[in-house]
Every structure is written in C-alpha cells, then in structure tokens.
C-alpha cells in the first residue's frame, strides 16, 4: 500500500480488538472540549466524540441545548483499560457535585450502558468518596440517547492548528473520519498537553498495525507543524 492509498480507516483497522468487543462509556464533566482531549490521549480508548445527553429536549444543539448536558462518549477496549479506571479518571478531574451554573449544561453526569457498568459505578463512587473526602452528587442514570455536537466542537484543540490540519487532510478525506480516528484523538490530547512525543511514538509502535503503517504515522506525527 502506497502512502497515497492510505486513509485513516485502512491504517487504524485492528489497532486493538475487533469492533464487536469494544464498549461505550458516556459522561459529562463540564465543558466537553477538555475531556475530549484528556480521554483521547489514553491508551485503550479508540474513539472520542462530544455531544449532548441527559435531557428531553429534541434535537439539541450547542445554541439550543435545552435540558441536556455537555457530554463525551468514548469507545474503549476493556482488555487495555477498564471501566473502573475510566471512572477514576472521570471523578479525579472535575468537581463532582451538582450546581446550577448554566442549568444542566455543565453538571456531573454518568450514563451506564449495562447493568455491569451500573454496579462498577456504585463501587467506584464509594471508593472515590473516600479518596476525595466528600460526597459525590454525580447524576447517575441509564443511557438513553446521545446527540453528536456540531463539527467545530469535535477535536477542538487539534483544530486550533490549521497548518497541522492541512498536513492531515489527505489522511482524513471527510470530517467524520477525523471524529472517529484514534490517531486524531491522540493528537488532540497531545496539543492540549496530555502525553509527549516519546509516549505517542511508543504507543503507535505497540498498535496491532503493519510496520509500514507505524512508520507512516510516526513520520507524519513528527512532521506536523504546530
């Protein structure tokens, strides 16, 4: 495969487990730009997307959010990162007590996708209350729906570097590919200060992709103009 034939879909195919073995996690912890970068930098998390959940307002958008909450949804490989560790990262990195600032837009919120997730949430919540030394008032409820936020909010920090985006254009023929890309998630985390050049290169070399693809991504990463 030549570099001209490479797209992110062909390169990232099979990074971790097959698609049917991935799991979802959905939660809100304030403005969704930061969590998109934080969790996008973590090994075992393949995809991140930001949007709106938790309310009843139909077809929410950033300007007409209604009673929804800014939310991040991630797809992760449970053999690489556990749901328990995702929850610990969630609770350690925001104020987990509800307030009325901007209504429900920035409340602490976690939706469970399975009963097993619900049980893990309750166990880790108790553990984190002990660690943090205060009660946790995060709203916990079953997942119902998630509405994707507008394109400008996806991988927000990466998009602040137009020269780098121009270099990545051939790899991402359409905007949806950027949203769903593991590599883009890592870059979005990197420019926000999560991880280093060395740590990202090391992770790329551990991905279950071909040596040609590893070399291509590494070379591209090191050539990006920030």
For each residue, the residues with C-beta under 8 A, 3 or more apart:
1: 5 6 10 212
2: 5 6
3: 6 216
4: 170
5: 1 2 10
6: 1 2 3 10 11 171 213 216
7: 10 11 171 172 173 177
8: 11 12 171 172 177 181 183 184
9: 12 13 177
10: 1 5 6 7 13
11: 6 7 8 171 183 209 213 216 217
12: 8 9 15 181 182 183 209
13: 9 10 209
14: 18 208 209
15: 12 46 182 207 208 209
16: 22 44 46 77 79 80 207 208
17: 21 22 77 79
18: 14 21
19: 22
20:
21: 17 18 77 78 79
22: 16 17 19 46 75 76 77
23: 75 76 77 78 83 113
24: 73 74 75 76 113 143
25: 73 74 76 83 86 113 117
26: 53 71 72 73 74 110 111 113 143 146
27: 35 71 72 90 109 110 111
28: 32 53 54 69 70 71 72 106 107 108 109 110
29: 35 72 90 93 94 96 108 109
30: 34 35 70 94 95 106
31: 34 70 106
32: 28 35 36 50 51 70 71 72 149 153
33: 36 37 50 153 156 157
34: 30 31 37 38 192
35: 27 29 30 32 38 39 50 72 93 94
36: 32 33 39 40 48 49 50 72 154 155 156 157 185 188
37: 33 34 40 41 156 157 188 189 191 192 194
38: 34 35 41 42 89 93 189 192 194
39: 35 36 42 45 48 72 74 86 89 189
40: 36 37 45 48 155 184 185 186 188 189 194
41: 37 38 185 186 188 189 190 192 194 195
42: 38 39 45 81 89 189
43: 80 81 203 206
44: 16 76 77 79 80 81
45: 39 40 42 48 74 75 76 77 81 86 182 185
46: 15 16 22 75 76 77 182 185
47: 74 75 179 180 181 182 185
48: 36 39 40 45 72 73 74 185 188
49: 36 72 73 74 148 149 154 179 180
50: 32 33 35 36 70 71 72 73 148 149 153 154 156
51: 32 71 73 146 147 148 149
52: 55 60 61 65 68 69 70 71 146 147 149
53: 26 28 68 69 71 73 109 111 143 144 145 146 147
54: 28 67 68 69 71 104 107 109 111 139 141
55: 52 60 65 66 67 68 69 104
56: 66 67
57: 60 64 65 66 67 68
58:
59: 147
60: 52 55 57 64 65 66 68 147
61: 52 64 65 149 150
62: 65 149 150 153
63:
64: 57 60 61
65: 52 55 57 60 61 62 68 70 105
66: 55 56 57 60
67: 54 55 56 57 103 104
68: 52 53 54 55 57 60 65 71 104 105 147
69: 28 52 53 54 55 104 105 106 107 109
70: 28 30 31 32 50 52 65 105 106 149
71: 26 27 28 32 50 51 52 53 54 68 109 111 146
72: 26 27 28 29 32 35 36 39 48 49 50
73: 24 25 26 48 49 50 51 53 146
74: 24 25 26 39 45 47 48 49 86
75: 22 23 24 45 46 47
76: 22 23 24 25 44 45 46 80 81 83 86
77: 16 17 21 22 23 44 45 46 80 81
78: 21 23 81 82 83
79: 16 17 21 44
80: 16 43 44 76 77
81: 42 43 44 45 76 77 78 85 86
82: 78 85 86
83: 23 25 76 78 86 87 117 120
84: 87 88 120 123 124
85: 81 82 88 89
86: 25 39 45 74 76 81 82 83 89 90
87: 83 84 90 91 110 120 121 124 125 128
88: 84 85 91 92 124 127 128
89: 38 39 42 85 86 92 93
90: 27 29 86 87 93 94 110
91: 87 88 94 96 124 125 128 132 136 138
92: 88 89 128 131 132
93: 29 35 38 89 90
94: 29 30 35 90 91 108
95: 30 108
96: 29 91 108 128 132 136 137 138
97: 108 134 135 136 137
98: 107 108 137 138 139
99: 107
100: 103
101: 105 106
102: 105 106
103: 67 100
104: 54 55 67 68 69 107
105: 65 68 69 70 101 102
106: 28 30 31 69 70 101 102
107: 28 54 69 98 99 104 139
108: 28 29 94 95 96 97 98 136 137 138 139
109: 27 28 29 53 54 69 71 138 139 141
110: 26 27 28 87 90 121 138 139 140
111: 26 27 53 54 71 141 142 143 144
112: 115 117 118 121 140 141 142 143
113: 23 24 25 26 117 143
114: 117 118
115: 112 118 119
116: 119 120
117: 25 83 112 113 114 120 121
118: 112 114 115 121 122 140 142
119: 115 116 122 123
120: 83 84 87 116 117 123 124
121: 87 110 112 117 118 124 125 140
122: 118 119 125 126 140
123: 84 119 120 126 127
124: 84 87 88 91 120 121 127 128
125: 87 91 121 122 128 129 136 138 140
126: 122 123 129 130
127: 88 123 124 130 131
128: 87 88 91 92 96 124 125 131 132 136
129: 125 126 132 133 134 135 136
130: 126 127 133
131: 92 127 128
132: 91 92 96 128 129 136
133: 129 130
134: 97 129
135: 97 129
136: 91 96 97 108 125 128 129 132
137: 96 97 98 108
138: 91 96 98 108 109 110 125
139: 54 98 107 108 109 110
140: 110 112 118 121 122 125
141: 54 109 111 112 144
142: 111 112 118
143: 24 26 53 111 112 113 146
144: 53 111 141
145: 53
146: 26 51 52 53 71 73 143
147: 51 52 53 59 60 68
148: 49 50 51 154 179
149: 32 49 50 51 52 61 62 70 153 154
150: 61 62 153
151: 154 175 179
152: 156 159
153: 32 33 50 62 149 150 156
154: 36 49 50 148 149 151 175 178 179
155: 36 40 158 159 178 179 184 185 187 188
156: 33 36 37 50 152 153 159 160 188
157: 33 36 37 160 188 191 192
158: 155 161 164 165 184 187 188 191
159: 152 155 156 162 165
160: 156 157 191
161: 158 164 165 191 224 225 226
162: 159 165 166
163: 166 167 224 225 226
164: 158 161 167 168 187 224 225 226
165: 158 159 161 162 168 169
166: 162 163 169
167: 163 164 220 223 224 225
168: 164 165 171 172 178 184 187 220 224
169: 165 166 172
170: 4 173
171: 6 7 8 11 168 177 183 220
172: 7 8 168 169 175 177 178 181 184
173: 7 170 177
174: 177
175: 151 154 172 178 179
176: 179 180
177: 7 8 9 171 172 173 174 180 181
178: 154 155 168 172 175 181 184
179: 47 49 148 151 154 155 175 176 184
180: 47 49 176 177
181: 8 12 47 172 177 178 184 185
182: 12 15 45 46 47 185 186
183: 8 11 12 171 186 187 217
184: 8 40 155 158 168 172 178 179 181 187 188
185: 36 40 41 45 46 47 48 155 181 182 188 189
186: 40 41 182 183 189 190 195 200 203
187: 155 158 164 168 183 184 190 191 221 224
188: 36 37 40 41 48 155 156 157 158 184 185 191 192
189: 37 38 39 40 41 42 185 186 192 194 195
190: 41 186 187 193 194 195 196 197 200
191: 37 157 158 160 161 187 188 226
192: 34 37 38 41 157 188 189
193: 190
194: 37 38 40 41 189 190
195: 41 186 189 190 199 200
196: 190 199 200
197: 190 200 201 221 222
198: 201 202
199: 195 196 202 203
200: 186 190 195 196 197 203 204 221
201: 197 198 204 205 218 221 222
202: 198 199 205 206
203: 43 186 199 200 206 207
204: 200 201 207 214 217 218 221
205: 201 202 214 218
206: 43 202 203
207: 15 16 203 204 214
208: 14 15 16
209: 11 12 13 14 15 213 214
210: 213 214
211: 214 215
212: 1 215 216
213: 6 11 209 210 216 217
214: 204 205 207 209 210 211 217 218
215: 211 212 218 219
216: 3 6 11 212 213 219 220
217: 11 183 204 213 214 220 221
218: 201 204 205 214 215 221 222
219: 215 216 222 223
220: 167 168 171 216 217 223 224
221: 187 197 200 201 204 217 218 224
222: 197 201 218 219
223: 167 219 220
224: 161 163 164 167 168 187 220 221
225: 161 163 164 167
226: 161 163 164 191
